Amino acid sequence: TYIQEKINHLPNTPKVFNLAYDSDKPSIRIDTIEKTVSLNPTLILYGISYFDLADSAKEITVPGLGEIYNEFVAKNYEFFEIHNPKWTTLNTIKIIAANMGINLPTREVVLIDNTPFYNYQKSQTVIATNSELIRQTKNFPLDFTISIKTDNQEIEDLKKIITTLKENDIEIILFVTPVSSAYFESLNNEPKDNFHQKIEDISNEFGISVIDLSQKYSDYEIWADPTHVALNKKSLIYSKQIVKIINEELE
């Protein structure tokens, strides 16, 4: 919404859409690229981050219901009487998942114009403290690899997406999305270095611009979780950066 307001002065008043959705990565995005192309966009900003190009990763182990009850419910309530077992179980799971950095669907959502595939959770409007970010980071994907010698499926699909856009004369800019310092410092150097090398290789191969925002706002107090900026007026500095990119390309 902010971006749309700030670019209304541009010729022909471009319309801005945020096509992101949960768990987005090139191997998923490629399934909808033809529909995106059919809209005849002038410019596409493609945001990508470290885990999006992962070769492999260890799965996060989610506790079973028995463990959830014994470890997180029974031990934390001296007098615990269940009047609604279904509600109690679902609510407990949501609380635990949130503490693990996992966003589960909830009825408390924030609908944004021109963002058709992604509904923000109410929790994503709250800026987390640094201690909360450090705690949440432990449950985010950290143990993964990105091979520097070969292309994995994500990289191959990203190249196919770029090829499709260029064949249709659609300008594309890759930008590395920002992450918090808590997340960045928890990643090993090898996947970070290999990610940036792969992005640079893609930039050179296709002659497209890459804007690295990965650490630009790492220490700012703008984060809803370790890898997502909060939907909050205090976090508009990120949106202002996107406005700047669009203005420089389309003015």
C-alpha positions in Angstrom: 0.0 0.0 0.0 2.8 2.4 0.9 4.7 1.6 -2.2 1.7 2.1 -4.4 1.1 5.5 -2.9 4.7 6.6 -3.4 4.9 5.7 -7.1 1.6 7.2 -8.2 3.6 10.1 -9.7 5.3 7.8 -12.3 4.1 7.9 -16.0 1.0 5.9 -16.6 0.7 5.2 -12.8 2.0 1.7 -12.5 0.0 -0.8 -10.4 1.9 -2.7 -7.8 1.2 -6.3 -6.8 2.9 -8.4 -4.1 2.7 -11.9 -5.4 4.5 -13.6 -2.5 3.0 -16.5 -0.6 4.1 -18.8 2.2 7.1 -21.1 1.5 7.8 -19.4 -1.8 10.9 -20.6 -3.7 11.9 -20.9 -7.3 10.7 -24.6 -7.7 7.2 -23.4 -6.5 7.2 -20.0 -8.2 7.9 -21.5 -11.6 4.5 -23.1 -11.7 2.8 -19.7 -11.9 5.4 -17.8 -14.0 3.3 -18.1 -17.2 0.3 -16.5 -15.5 2.5 -13.7 -14.2 3.8 -13.1 -17.7 0.3 -13.0 -19.1 -0.3 -9.8 -17.1 2.4 -8.1 -19.2 4.3 -6.6 -16.2 6.8 -3.8 -16.8 9.1 -4.7 -14.0 9.5 -7.6 -11.7 11.4 -7.4 -8.4 12.2 -11.0 -7.3 13.2 -11.3 -3.7 15.2 -14.3 -2.7 17.1 -15.4 0.5 19.6 -18.0 1.6 17.3 -21.0 2.3 15.5 -20.5 -1.1 18.6 -22.0 -2.9 19.3 -24.8 -0.4 20.5 -28.2 -1.8 19.4 -30.0 1.3 18.4 -29.3 4.9 17.7 -31.3 8.0 14.0 -31.4 8.8 12.7 -29.6 11.8 11.3 -32.1 14.2 7.9 -31.1 15.5 6.9 -32.7 18.8 4.0 -35.2 18.8 0.7 -34.4 20.7 1.7 -36.6 23.6 5.0 -34.7 24.0 3.2 -31.4 23.6 0.8 -32.2 26.4 3.4 -33.6 28.8 6.1 -31.1 28.2 4.2 -27.9 27.5 0.8 -28.2 29.0 0.7 -30.4 32.0 4.0 -29.1 33.5 2.9 -25.5 33.1 -0.5 -25.5 34.6 -0.8 -26.4 38.3 -4.6 -26.8 38.0 -5.4 -27.7 34.4 -9.0 -28.6 33.6 -9.9 -29.1 30.0 -13.4 -27.9 29.1 -12.8 -27.9 25.4 -10.2 -30.5 24.4 -10.1 -29.6 20.7 -9.7 -25.9 21.3 -7.1 -26.5 24.0 -5.0 -28.8 21.8 -5.2 -26.5 18.7 -4.4 -23.4 20.8 -1.5 -25.1 22.5 -0.1 -26.2 19.2 -0.3 -22.7 17.7 1.5 -21.2 20.7 4.3 -23.8 20.5 4.6 -23.4 16.7 4.9 -19.6 17.1 7.7 -20.1 19.7 9.4 -22.3 17.1 9.2 -19.6 14.4 6.5 -21.6 12.5 3.5 -19.6 11.3 0.3 -21.5 11.4 -3.0 -20.3 9.8 -5.1 -18.3 12.1 -8.4 -16.4 11.9 -6.6 -13.2 13.0 -5.3 -12.0 9.6 -4.6 -8.7 8.0 -5.8 -8.4 4.4 -3.7 -6.1 2.2 -4.9 -4.7 -1.1 -2.9 -6.0 -4.2 -1.5 -8.9 -2.1 -3.7 -11.7 -3.3 -1.8 -14.8 -2.1 -0.6 -13.9 1.3 -2.5 -12.9 4.4 -0.4 -11.4 7.3 -0.9 -12.9 10.7 -1.7 -10.4 13.5 1.6 -11.6 15.2 3.5 -10.3 12.1 2.5 -6.7 12.9 4.4 -6.8 16.2 8.1 -6.0 16.4 10.0 -8.7 18.2 12.7 -8.0 20.8 16.3 -9.1 20.1 16.0 -11.8 22.7 12.9 -13.2 21.0 14.6 -13.2 17.6 17.6 -15.1 19.1 15.2 -17.6 20.6 13.2 -18.0 17.5 16.3 -18.4 15.3 17.1 -21.8 16.9 14.0 -23.2 15.2 14.5 -21.7 11.7 16.3 -23.6 8.9 20.0 -23.2 9.6 21.6 -26.6 8.8 21.6 -26.6 5.0 24.0 -26.6 2.1 24.3 -24.8 -1.2 26.7 -26.4 -3.6 29.1 -24.1 -5.5 30.1 -26.6 -8.1 26.7 -27.7 -9.5 23.2 -26.2 -9.9 20.4 -27.7 -7.8 16.7 -27.7 -8.7 16.1 -24.3 -7.1 18.9 -22.6 -9.1 17.8 -24.3 -12.3 14.2 -23.2 -11.8 15.3 -19.6 -11.0 17.3 -19.6 -14.3 14.2 -20.8 -16.1 12.1 -18.1 -14.6 14.6 -15.4 -15.6 14.8 -16.9 -19.1 11.0 -16.8 -19.5 10.9 -13.2 -18.3 13.6 -12.1 -20.7 12.1 -13.9 -23.6 8.9 -11.8 -23.0 10.9 -8.5 -22.7 10.1 -8.2 -19.0 12.7 -6.4 -16.9 13.7 -8.3 -13.8 15.8 -7.3 -10.8 16.9 -9.8 -8.2 17.2 -8.6 -4.7 18.4 -10.5 -1.7 15.8 -10.0 1.0 17.0 -8.7 4.4 17.4 -10.9 7.5 17.9 -10.1 11.1 21.4 -10.2 12.6 20.2 -13.0 14.9 19.5 -15.2 11.8 22.5 -14.0 9.7 25.0 -14.7 12.5 23.6 -18.1 13.2 24.2 -19.3 9.6 27.5 -20.9 8.7 29.7 -18.9 6.4 29.8 -21.6 3.7 26.1 -21.5 2.6 26.1 -17.7 2.9 29.2 -17.4 0.7 28.0 -19.9 -1.8 24.6 -18.3 -2.0 26.1 -14.9 -2.9 28.5 -16.5 -5.4 25.6 -18.3 -7.2 23.6 -15.1 -7.3 26.5 -13.2 -8.8 27.0 -16.0 -11.4 23.3 -15.7 -12.3 23.6 -11.9 -12.6 26.6 -12.2 -14.9 25.0 -15.0 -17.0 21.8 -13.1 -17.7 23.0 -9.5 -17.4 20.5 -8.6 -14.7 20.9 -6.4 -11.7 21.1 -7.8 -8.2 20.6 -5.6 -5.1 21.9 -7.1 -1.9 19.7 -6.1 1.1 20.6 -9.1 3.2 22.4 -7.2 6.0 21.0 -3.7 5.3 18.6 -3.7 8.2 20.0 -6.5 10.3 20.4 -4.4 13.4 17.2 -2.4 13.0 14.3 -3.0 15.4 11.9 -3.8 12.6 11.6 -7.6 12.7 8.5 -9.7 13.3 10.7 -12.9 13.2 14.3 -13.7 12.3 13.7 -13.5 8.5 10.6 -11.3 8.1 10.2 -7.5 8.5 7.1 -6.7 10.6 4.0 -5.2 9.0 4.4 -2.1 11.1 4.8 1.7 10.4 8.2 1.5 12.2 9.4 -0.9 9.5 8.6 1.3 6.5 12.3 1.8 5.9 12.3 -1.5 3.9 9.3 -0.4 1.8 11.0 3.0 1.2 14.0 1.0 -0.3 11.7 -0.8 -2.7 10.1 2.5 -3.7 13.6 3.9 -4.5 14.4 0.9 -6.7 11.2 1.2 -8.6 11.6 5.0 -9.1 15.1 4.6 -10.4 14.0 2.0 -12.9 10.8 3.6 -14.2 11.2 7.3 -13.9 
